[in-house]
Amino acid sequence: MIGFGLLLIRLVIGLSFVAHGAQKLFGFGGGGLKVTGAHFEKLGIRPGVTMALLAGLSELIGGAMFALGLLTPLAGIVIAGTMVVGILKVHGPNGYWITKGGYEYCLAVLVVAIGLALTGAGQYSLDAILF
């Protein structure tokens, strides 16, 4: 049952990050690179489009790796890194509660990503097959 629980966690978090990366890169339900880049510039993240590209690729690739359980410690670190930036640059100044735009959700995802990076992906993962 533990392996199945880890699979559920990986799929929900990982595929959510794939979707966020696609928003940044391709505009699926989001602004795409130009709009995301302009938003990043307003936040002081420069150069905006380049950093949006890097963030989008990190979310898309890191999320896919996390969902598949492939090199899970690395994937967890990539996801955790994006959450740290989200906390520091976007949500941190708004306090803890998500209802006020705070970092509550980002912190929860950060802890899940680090937790799986430390424990491993479980038996239903590419890590279990390959290593």
C-alpha positions in Angstrom: 0.0 0.0 0.0 2.9 2.4 0.6 4.0 2.1 -3.0 0.5 2.9 -4.2 0.3 5.9 -1.9 3.7 7.2 -3.1 2.5 6.7 -6.7 -0.7 8.8 -6.0 1.4 11.6 -4.5 3.9 11.6 -7.4 1.2 11.6 -10.0 -0.8 14.5 -8.6 2.2 16.7 -7.8 4.2 15.7 -10.8 1.4 16.2 -13.4 0.4 19.4 -11.8 3.9 20.7 -12.4 3.8 19.4 -16.0 0.6 21.5 -16.4 2.2 24.6 -14.8 5.3 24.2 -17.1 3.0 24.0 -20.1 1.2 27.2 -19.1 4.5 29.0 -19.0 6.0 27.5 -22.1 3.0 27.1 -24.4 0.2 29.2 -22.9 -2.1 26.2 -22.2 -4.5 27.9 -19.7 -1.8 30.5 -19.0 0.0 33.3 -20.7 2.9 31.6 -22.4 6.5 32.8 -22.4 5.9 36.4 -23.3 3.2 37.1 -20.7 5.0 35.0 -18.0 8.3 36.8 -18.9 6.6 40.2 -18.4 5.2 39.0 -15.1 8.7 37.8 -14.0 10.1 41.2 -15.0 7.6 43.0 -12.7 8.7 40.7 -9.9 12.3 41.6 -10.5 13.3 38.3 -12.1 15.4 39.2 -15.1 15.7 38.6 -18.0 12.0 37.7 -17.8 11.5 35.6 -20.9 14.7 33.6 -20.4 13.8 33.0 -16.7 10.2 32.0 -17.7 11.7 29.5 -20.2 13.9 28.0 -17.5 11.1 27.9 -15.0 8.7 26.3 -17.5 11.3 23.7 -18.5 12.1 23.0 -14.8 8.4 22.5 -14.1 7.6 20.5 -17.2 10.6 18.2 -17.0 10.9 18.0 -13.3 7.2 17.3 -13.0 7.3 14.5 -15.6 10.3 12.9 -13.8 8.5 13.2 -10.5 5.4 11.6 -11.8 7.3 8.8 -13.4 9.5 8.3 -10.4 12.6 8.8 -12.5 15.7 10.2 -10.7 13.2 11.2 -7.9 15.7 12.9 -5.7 16.7 15.2 -8.6 13.1 15.8 -9.6 12.2 16.6 -6.0 15.0 19.1 -5.8 13.9 20.8 -9.0 10.3 21.1 -7.8 11.4 22.3 -4.4 13.6 24.9 -6.1 10.7 26.3 -8.0 8.6 26.5 -4.8 11.4 28.3 -3.0 11.4 30.9 -5.7 7.6 31.1 -5.6 7.7 31.7 -1.8 10.5 34.3 -1.9 9.4 36.2 -5.0 5.6 35.9 -5.1 3.8 34.6 -2.0 6.1 35.2 0.9 5.2 38.9 1.4 1.5 38.0 1.6 1.9 35.9 4.8 1.1 32.2 5.3 -2.5 31.8 4.2 -3.3 30.9 0.6 -6.6 32.8 0.9 -4.5 36.0 1.2 -2.1 35.0 -1.6 0.3 33.5 0.9 2.8 30.7 0.7 0.8 27.9 2.4 0.3 25.8 -0.8 3.9 26.4 -2.0 5.3 25.3 1.4 3.1 22.1 1.3 4.3 21.2 -2.2 7.9 22.0 -1.2 7.7 19.6 1.8 6.1 16.8 -0.3 8.9 17.2 -3.0 11.7 17.1 -0.4 10.0 14.3 1.5 9.8 12.1 -1.7 13.4 13.1 -2.6 14.5 11.7 0.7 12.3 8.6 0.9 12.3 7.5 -2.7 9.6 7.1 -5.3 8.4 3.7 -4.1 7.9 0.4 -5.8 5.7 1.6 -8.7 8.4 3.9 -10.2 11.0 3.9 -12.9 13.6 4.3 -10.1 12.5 0.9 -8.7 12.8 -0.7 -12.2 16.1 0.9 -13.1 18.0 1.0 -9.9 
